[in-house]
Amino acid sequence: MKKAPSYETQELREFARVLRGRRTIDQYIQTPVPEDLVHEAIEVATWAPNHYMTEPWRFILLGRETVGRVIDLCAEIVCAQKGPELGEHKRKTWSEKPGWLVVTCRYDDDKLREREDYAACSAAVQNFMLYLWKAGIGSKWTSGPITRDEGLFEIIGADPAKEFVVGMIWFGYPKITPSQVRQPVDDVLTKLP
């Protein structure tokens, strides 16, 4: 008879430490992240569960020129909505983000399939972020108004009739890693007989 595997292993505890330790990072040091590591993280991201193996995601890695165009668009949007001072503040803070990745998901005529595909893309983003975190790279997943702006789609070469932005992911070496707490599991768990 086969013995049940033990869940009391160092490897499993280390995995839990990585999961619990990941934080959203807002401030980065300006050391570039090795491109090979980013490619590896994207490859790992594609192993996220996806219903019917649709692989609905697309990863768009932005270079400095494209990032500059996105920052200009963001500053323009914020300036129009909240004034030039806040537009320039946004330009400055966004210019400090060293790595940029946009993740998109295909639309589907079947709305249930589209919902499942969005969930798969979200799992892929989490895989990407956790892989980088284990390598000492922090990230932030943003889905603000710019991710729905037609100008962004034009800049990144995406067709807004065929795909939508799941998120823009900033990544880099953390300057500051915030602390955090979560509710006790008994506060969020419902057990049914």
C-alpha positions in Angstrom: 0.0 0.0 0.0 1.3 3.4 -1.0 2.0 5.8 1.9 0.4 9.3 1.6 3.0 12.0 0.9 4.0 14.2 3.8 3.0 17.9 3.6 5.6 18.7 6.3 8.5 19.3 3.9 11.0 22.2 3.7 10.2 22.6 0.0 6.5 23.1 0.8 7.2 25.5 3.6 9.5 27.5 1.2 6.7 27.6 -1.4 4.3 28.9 1.2 6.9 31.5 2.3 7.1 32.8 -1.3 3.3 32.9 -1.7 2.8 34.7 1.6 5.8 37.0 1.0 4.9 38.4 -2.4 3.9 42.1 -2.2 2.7 44.8 -4.6 5.8 47.0 -5.2 5.4 50.7 -5.9 9.0 51.8 -5.8 11.9 50.2 -7.6 15.7 50.6 -7.8 16.7 51.3 -11.4 18.7 48.1 -12.0 17.4 46.4 -15.2 15.9 42.9 -14.8 17.6 40.3 -17.0 15.6 39.8 -20.2 16.2 36.0 -20.0 14.6 35.9 -16.5 11.5 37.8 -17.8 11.2 35.4 -20.8 11.4 32.5 -18.3 8.7 34.1 -16.1 6.4 34.5 -19.2 7.0 30.9 -20.1 6.1 29.8 -16.6 3.0 32.0 -16.7 1.7 30.1 -19.7 1.4 27.0 -17.5 -1.6 28.5 -15.8 -4.8 26.4 -15.9 -7.0 27.3 -18.9 -10.3 25.7 -19.7 -10.2 23.7 -22.9 -6.6 24.7 -23.4 -7.6 28.0 -25.0 -4.3 29.7 -24.0 -6.2 33.0 -24.3 -3.3 35.3 -23.2 -0.9 37.5 -25.1 2.1 39.0 -23.4 3.5 42.3 -24.7 6.8 43.3 -23.4 7.4 47.1 -23.7 10.7 48.6 -24.6 11.8 52.1 -23.6 10.4 53.8 -26.6 7.0 52.2 -26.2 7.1 52.9 -22.5 7.7 56.6 -23.3 4.7 56.7 -25.5 2.5 55.0 -22.8 3.7 57.5 -20.2 2.9 60.4 -22.5 -0.6 59.0 -23.0 -1.1 58.5 -19.3 0.1 62.1 -18.5 -2.2 63.4 -21.2 -5.2 61.5 -19.7 -4.5 62.5 -16.1 -3.8 66.1 -17.2 -7.2 66.3 -19.0 -9.1 64.8 -16.0 -7.2 66.2 -13.0 -5.0 69.0 -14.2 -1.4 69.5 -15.4 0.2 69.2 -12.0 -1.2 65.7 -11.4 -0.4 64.8 -15.0 3.3 65.6 -14.5 3.3 63.8 -11.1 2.0 60.7 -12.9 4.6 61.1 -15.6 7.4 61.2 -13.0 6.2 58.2 -11.0 5.5 56.0 -14.1 9.0 56.9 -15.5 10.5 55.2 -12.4 9.0 51.8 -13.3 11.9 49.7 -14.8 10.0 46.8 -16.5 6.6 46.9 -18.3 4.5 44.0 -19.5 0.9 44.2 -20.8 -1.2 41.1 -20.7 -4.3 40.8 -23.0 -7.1 38.3 -23.3 -9.1 37.4 -26.4 -12.8 38.2 -26.5 -15.1 35.3 -27.1 -18.6 35.2 -28.4 -19.3 32.6 -25.7 -19.4 34.9 -22.6 -18.9 31.9 -20.2 -15.7 31.0 -22.1 -14.6 34.6 -22.1 -15.0 34.7 -18.3 -13.0 31.4 -18.0 -10.3 32.9 -20.2 -10.1 36.0 -18.1 -9.7 33.8 -15.0 -6.9 31.9 -16.9 -5.1 35.1 -17.8 -5.4 36.2 -14.2 -3.8 33.0 -13.0 -1.1 33.5 -15.7 -0.3 37.0 -14.3 -0.1 35.5 -10.8 2.4 32.8 -12.0 4.5 35.5 -13.7 4.5 37.7 -10.6 5.3 34.8 -8.2 8.1 33.5 -10.4 9.7 36.9 -10.4 9.2 37.3 -6.7 11.1 34.1 -6.0 13.9 35.6 -8.1 13.9 38.8 -6.0 11.9 40.9 -8.5 8.8 42.8 -7.3 5.8 43.7 -9.4 2.6 45.6 -9.5 -0.5 44.7 -11.5 -2.4 47.8 -12.6 -5.7 47.9 -14.5 -6.5 51.6 -14.3 -8.3 53.7 -17.0 -5.3 53.7 -19.4 -5.8 49.9 -19.9 -9.1 50.7 -21.5 -8.0 53.7 -23.6 -8.0 53.2 -27.4 -4.6 55.1 -27.5 -3.0 52.3 -25.5 -4.3 49.7 -27.9 -2.8 51.7 -30.8 0.6 52.0 -29.0 0.9 48.3 -28.2 -0.5 47.1 -31.5 -3.6 45.4 -30.1 -7.1 45.3 -31.6 -9.7 46.4 -29.1 -12.3 44.6 -31.1 -10.5 41.3 -30.5 -8.8 41.5 -27.2 -8.9 43.4 -23.9 -6.2 44.3 -21.4 -6.2 42.2 -18.3 -3.5 44.3 -16.8 -0.3 46.2 -17.1 2.4 44.7 -15.0 5.4 46.8 -13.7 8.4 44.9 -12.4 11.8 45.5 -11.0 14.0 45.2 -8.0 12.1 46.5 -4.9 13.3 49.7 -3.3 10.8 49.3 -0.5 8.9 46.1 0.4 5.8 46.8 2.4 4.5 44.6 5.2 1.0 43.1 5.1 -1.4 41.0 7.0 -4.4 38.8 6.0 -7.6 37.8 7.7 -7.4 34.5 9.6 -8.5 31.7 7.4 -11.4 30.9 9.7 -12.8 34.4 8.9 -12.9 33.6 5.1 -13.6 29.9 5.1 -17.1 28.3 5.2 -17.2 24.6 5.8 -20.3 22.8 4.8 -21.3 19.3 6.0 
